[in-house]
Amino acid sequence: MGVYVVTGAASGMGRAAAEKLRERGHTVVGVDLRDAQVVADLSTPAGRRTAIDSVLAQVDGHLDGAILAAGVGPVPGADRPRLIFEVNYRGVVDLLDGWRSALARADEAKVVVFGSNSTTTTPLVPRRAIRALLAGDTERALRALRIFGGNAPSIAYGTSKIAVSHWVRRQATTARWAGAGIRLNALAPGAVLTPLLEKQLATPAEAKNIERFPVPIGGFGDPGDLAEWAVFMLSPAARFLCGSIVFVDGGSDAYFRADDWPRAVPLRKLPGYLWRFFGSGPR
């Protein structure tokens, strides 16, 4: 049996994943604003530090895996973009950086980051905002969203999920992660009926957009189904999964972007591809 940490463990997909892990006999340390073994506010540096230190103390410095499911949605509000960036991006990368040594102690530790299909279905997300988040500059990322006015929360949400997905892809194959025996992957849900989505559905403008959003199989996803995917991605069967973004969204990503991925290596990227192919990369 393993020892796992789950953020966002008090509700939604995080809660469902924590319950399923416990049902299988694993030890789970939940992190959330309430009703969790570790109560911490991931929207602040101090809260993230509390989460890191408290979890490490409870697991005696050893983790077999982690599910990063905490997140906030794009409901209206002038301060919402900052909250989205702090929780959805910094609340993943800062915590994983703080827990990395504990994960490296395990034999093939596995990490599942909750992304979103908003990475491929939200138009007009500015690249400069994504680059700013990846560079650790939240203020610059926020400035890039000023032109969107009242739509900034939706763009911020897409930005945060693209940035965290890029971070997963960039880090997963490095010596610090794959080289340390840690499998780092992301799960990209679509519209799943969680408290976060219910809050959006209670906002008339948001509800209108959500209800018209194309889901080829129809309806909303179930938190328990997504939790099963997360638990599978922590299992021994996922040992060869590394740097992947797994879409579980009822077909929305394929509906909008059927021909965008996979794609052949473009000519402009050939030099970098060849450098990696013939260089001293991982084997």
Salt bridges, closest charged atoms under 4 A:
GLU19 OE2 - ARG15 NE 3.19
ASP35 OD2 - ARG34 NH1 2.65
ASP53 OD1 - ARG49 NH2 2.89
ASP64 OD1 - HIS62 NE2 3.29
GLU86 OE1 - ARG48 NH1 3.02
ASP94 OD2 - ARG48 NE 2.93
ASP94 OD1 - ARG90 NH2 2.60
ASP97 OD1 - ARG176 NH2 3.30
GLU108 OE2 - ARG183 NH2 3.42
GLU108 OE2 - ARG239 NE 3.71
ASP137 OD2 - ARG140 NE 3.34
GLU139 OE2 - ARG82 NH1 2.69
GLU228 OE2 - LYS20 NZ 3.20
GLU228 OE1 - ARG24 NH2 3.03
ASP260 OD2 - ARG257 NE 2.23
